[in-house]
Amino acid sequence: MKNLVYASISIIVLFCFNASGQNQNTIQLDTIYANDYTNVALFFPEPIRQGIVGSTDYVFSFNRDEAQHLGLLQAKPGKPSNLLVISTTGSVFSYLVVYKESITQYSYFIDPLDRIGFENHNSRDPIHVSEEIKTSSETPPFPYNRYCEYLIQKKQKIGRLKTRNQGIILSVANIVFYKDALYFVMEIENRSRLDYDFNYLNLSTQTRLKGKRKSMQKLPKETLYTHQVPEKIKAWEVKRFIYVLPKFSLSSDRRLVVDLSESQGERELQLKINPKYINYPN
């Protein structure tokens, strides 16, 4: 019976790769860790139609009565295996699943770019980003622009990270870790009667130096890419944009500082972010 299950899985995987016209040797699977006393939540960009694991040591559960984006993974001690998920639109996702006694990540928000192909080669990519959404004549580095466009549309929040000054509200709506980079989803809301002319937004780390003469040391952080940064936020308008930084973490005596400056104005804002939001992003 077990050999029959393995054979069925192999046929399905082979069919998906052939149908999408991709070579199996070029597919690199990401790894998801799970154990037997916690649920690892997987949020897919499209509702789940089918989920298959290659070993009875792993259990992937999802709503079979009403298609939803959420799937739950559990594992018991055993050899690594694979997880194959097919969405309601025919998108195929495949991952290496590994048992690990102690895990630090309990939820994964699956990026649409992680799909390895389509169940049917005639399927249309429902999350394909066309040339129409380009915001400049230059092509941004891959995959920052496509993933940023995806995050802009999400309503996910990481916490109440905001500050305000004279009707201007600066907030960090979300912090997401993806492929060795941190994505900071920013929002500026103008509740004043005057337009806000964007000058710059800087991110830096701040450390309290110990000793009799305590002082604060700020070190600027490198920015890999910015997405849809506004030049002006009109009265009663909200603008959302993204800063992409290389992956980093903070010790308990450090924090991230976001400084927002107004061009030809004095409405300056500073937002200080606790290390836990950096070390445990979405």
N, C-alpha and C positions, 0 to 999 in steps of 0.2 A: 504493500500500500504506500509506504513512504517513498519507494523508488518511483512509483507512478506519479506522486505529487511533485517530486523533483523533476521528472521528465516533462510534466505539464508546464512547470515554471520555465524550464529551459526553452520550450517551444514558444511560449508567450514572449519571452525576452527576445528570442531570435526574430520572431515575427515583427515586433516593434522596431527593432533596429533595421530590418530589411525594408519595412514599409516606409520608414522615414528617410531611407537612403543614406544612413550613417554607418560608418565602420565601427564595429565593436571595440577595436583596439584603440580608437581615439577617444573613447568615453572615459572620463575620470570621475569616479564616484566619490561624493563627500561621505564622511563618516558620522553616524549618529550613535551616541552612547546611551545605554539604558540599563536599568537593573530591575529587581523583582519587588521592590518596596516603594517605588514612586512611579507616577505616570509621566511620561515625556510627551508633551503636547506638540503636535505638528500642525501648523496652520498653512494650508495650501492656497494659492491664489485663485483656484477654481474648485468647485465642489467635487468631492471624491465619489467616483463610481465603483472603483474596485481597488482593493489592496491585498497584496500577496507577500508573505514572508517565506524564505527558503528553508526554514528550520522550525521545528516545534518548540525550540527553546525561546522563540520570540512570538509575541502576540501583538498584532496591529488591529485595533478596533475602531470602527467608525459607524455612523448612522446609516444603516442599510435601508431604512424605510423612507427617509427624506434626506436627499443629498445635502451635505454640509461641508464646510471648509476644514473642519477639525477632525484629526485622527489622533489616537492615543497608542503609544508604544510601550510595551513592557518586555523584560527579558529575564531569563534565569541563566545561571552559569553554563557556558557552553562555547562552542566554536563560533567565530564570526559568521554572519550570514548576509543576505541581501533583502531589501524591501523594495517592491515594485508597486507604484501607485499610478492608476489611470484616472484622469478627471472626466467629468461629464462631457467635456468638449473634445476628448481624445488625446489630451496632453499626457505624456509619459514621464514620470519621475522615478529615478532609481538611486538607491543609497546603500552603502555598506553599513550594516548594523552590528554593533559590538557590545557585549556585556561588560560592564564596569561597575565594581562594587560601590565606588564613590563617584558621583557625577556633580558637576557644577552648573550645567545648563539644563533647564527643565522645559524649555519651550523653544521652538524653532519656527520662524516665520519664513516660509519657503518662497524664494524669489522666482518669478516666472522665467527668469533667464536660466534657472537650474534644470529646466526640462531637457531631456535627452532626445526628444523627437515626438512624433505623433503616431497614434495607433493606426490611423489611416493617412496615407500620403496626400489625400485631397483635403484633409482638415485645414481649416483656416486658423492662423495664429490669433487668438482673441485678445492678446495683450501686446501685439506687435506695435512697436513705436514707429510711426511713419515719418517721412521727411517733413510733414506738416507741423510737427511739434518742435522743430529746431528753433532755437532762440537766437542764434547768431549765424554768421556766414562761415565760421570756423567749426570744424567737427571736434567736439569735446573728446577727451580720452575715454576709451572703453574700459570698464563698463559704467563709469560714474554717471554719465548723462542719462542712460536708460534706467538705471536703478534709482537715480534721483527723481526722475519723472514718475516712477512707480510709487516712491515714498510720498511725493507731494499729494497724491490722491488718497493716501491712507489716512484714517482717522485715529490711528493708534496714538496713545499718550504714554509718557513715561512718568509724569508727576506734575506738580504745580510749581514749575520753575519760571517765575516771572518777576519783573520789577517795573515800576512806572515812575514817570516824572512829567509834570505839566501836561497831562492828557496823552502822553505817549507810553504805550505798554510794549515792553520787550519780553518775549518768552521763548523758551526752548521747548517746543512741543514734543519732540521725540529725539532719542539718541539710539542709533541702530548700528550694530557691528556686522559688517559683511565683507568677507574676503580681505582681511588685513587692513581695513579702513573703518573709521568711525564717521557716521553720517549724522550731522547735527541739523535737525529740522527746526528752523527759526521762524518766528512770527513777529511782525511789528504791526501794532494796531494804533491808529491815529484817532483819538477821541477828542481832539481839539478842533478849533475852527481854522487853524492855519496848516497849510501843507508842510510835511516834514521832508526836507531835502537830505537824502542819505549821503553821508560823507565817507565813513568807513565803519567796519565792525572787526574788531581784533579779538582773538582768543589767546590766552596766555595762562600759564600755571603760576600760582603764587605760593610761596613757602614762608612760614614764620620762622625767622632765625632765632635760636635760643641764646640766652646770655643776659647780662645786665642791660645791655642796649639792644632791645628787641627792635627788629625792623622787618619789612616785608620785601621779598625779592620776587620780581616778576620776570618770567621767561616766555617770550612769544612762541606760539606753536606754529609749525609749518602747515600751510594749507595746500592740499593736493588739487582741489577743484571747487569752484563755487557754481551754484545753479540758480538762475532766475533772481539774482540779487537786484533789488529795485533801485532806481535812481531817485524816485520820489514816492512818498506815501501821502495821498491826498486826504483831506479832512474826511473823517468817518470811514476810512478805507482800511482794509487789512491785507497785508502782503505776506506770503509764505515763501521762503527760500531755503537753500541748503548749503552748508559748508562741509566739505569732506576733508578729514585729517587722517594722517597715518595712525594706526593703532597705538594706543598708549594706556598706561594705568597710573593711578595716583596713590601715594601713601597717605596715611591718616592725617599727617600734618600739612598736607598740600590740598589745594583746591583749584578748580578751573575758573577763570575770570573772563567774562564776556563784556567788552567795552564797545558801546555804540556812540558814534559821534555824528552831530548834525552839521551840515555844511552851512556856513554863514548863520549860525544860530547857537544857542547855549543850552539846548535841551539834550544834555549828555546823560547816558544811562550806563549803569554797571550791574551786572548780574553775576553772583558768585554761586558756583555749583559744587555741591558736596561730592567727595570722591566716590561714594557708593553708586552714583548715577553713571560715572565713567567706568568703574570696574564691573558693573553689572548692567550693561545696556540691553536694549531689546534685540 
